[in-house]
């Protein structure tokens, strides 16, 4: 310990140290200040700026999410499930050919047209775009029947449009033969609802009017037309008796 | 009588006093500057720590909100599917139905006395009509209706007479027309 003290005293008595001792403290404090500025103050000020930006962004995001939570908490699940059922009757998630044919038969009956033959093509499967398949109807009846059919088609719960129309006969409003090509629409249901931060889907008054309209069309259509009665002959319950 | 001041102290002492004062000032200023910088650094560090804390707090709030929304996924799914179906239905309803529109339009333009024997319309809204009439006046009225924008509301682009003649057992006037329906 005494050796160290002696060595330290000798260092302090060094001529260079004695000559420039007045500059040691200012230079050292300047160096320390420069180091503090370069390694602590400047990086931290940058980090503070970035942190403030991040905080502002998160606050804005959180505000949107809180609004979404408020909107979702007001959702009536039962009513919305009913509405989805109604809309799926208009635009189902699959082709549902029997259901569509059932509705077409009901419409033909309503329009007093006689069905001569019916055929359909299968539509594409997969993807979430709107798909359609074609139903071809050979009908006969009065000319007013075709007009009525076109009108009644607009009030069918299932979305269908006329793709092509060929009519022959109907002189002076009499009987005619016609071929109607219908496009029947469907759309596969989406498999995911998107991420948490996606905005909540809004249902406005116009949408509610559409839903009410489809509901009224559905109510006017007998439930049994949802499936086609193929009138398959029934056999014995046990064929071995 | 003015006082006489005689300084008997050597000049070196005066100089060393001045030098010592200068040294003390430099040391004082250095220490003050160092203390100020350390203070500033501490302030910056405190602000940084506070900001970091605030950032963690916001992250936690955001996570909480996301968890709440995830818990309501079923409700969100219902709304999403409703919107999906409504968009599809609105899309289909906005598509024109040229065949139905063409049939309704042309049957409304056929005057009494003219019978439509055949009618054919496809996706491109080009209509082929065959008909007959016993009255030239009725036929003229029909052609007028087809060519007058006031009658067809501008929905007929052009009409082509493909066949026109009188004959047959009933001696009625037969015509075959091609009508182009516009998208209006």
Interface residues (C-beta under 8 A of the other chain):
Chain A: X22 X25 X26 X28 X29 X30 X32 X33 X36 X37 X40 X41 X44 X45 X47 X48 X51 X52 X54 X55 X58 X59 X61 X62 X65 X66 X68 X69 X72 X73 X75 X77 X80 X81 X83 X84 X87 X88 X90 X91 X130 X143 X146 X147 X150 X153 X159 X161 X162 X163 X164 X165 X166 X167 X168 X169 X170 X171 X172 X185 X187 X189 X190 X193 X194 X196 X197 X200 X201 X202 X203 X207 X210 X211 X214
Chain B: X22 X23 X26 X27 X29 X30 X31 X33 X34 X37 X38 X40 X41 X44 X45 X47 X48 X51 X52 X54 X55 X58 X59 X61 X62 X65 X66 X68 X69 X70 X72 X73 X74 X75 X76 X77 X78 X79 X80 X81 X82 X83 X84 X85 X86 X88 X89 X90 X91 X92 X93 X95 X97 X99 X100 X102 X103 X104 X107 X115 X116 X117 X118 X119 X120 X121 X122 X123 X132
